Amino acid sequence: MTTAAMVFGVMPLITASGAGAVSRFNMGLVIATGLSIGTLFTLFVVPAMYVMLGADHGGTSKRPEDPASPAMQGDATSI
């Protein structure tokens, strides 16, 4: 939401004409493009990297089993 407000806020810089419009156009284009790409990376690329890196470590936990779990208590019918 903040990024969208900023990108729409620099639209007058991008669409302006007149004296000095070329330098303002370049500045507005850099701001709008940079914010848009940064937001896309934050929303899609960073979470995808977490998923890919987390998949390498999934299921390889070396924690000992809980001693209170039924699998560790043995067969209760043999008593």
Secondary structure, DSSP 8 states (H G I E B T S, - for coil): -HHHHHHHHTHHHHH--STTHHHHHHHHHHHHHHHHHHHHIIIIIHHHHHHHHHHHHTT-------TTSHHHH--GGG-
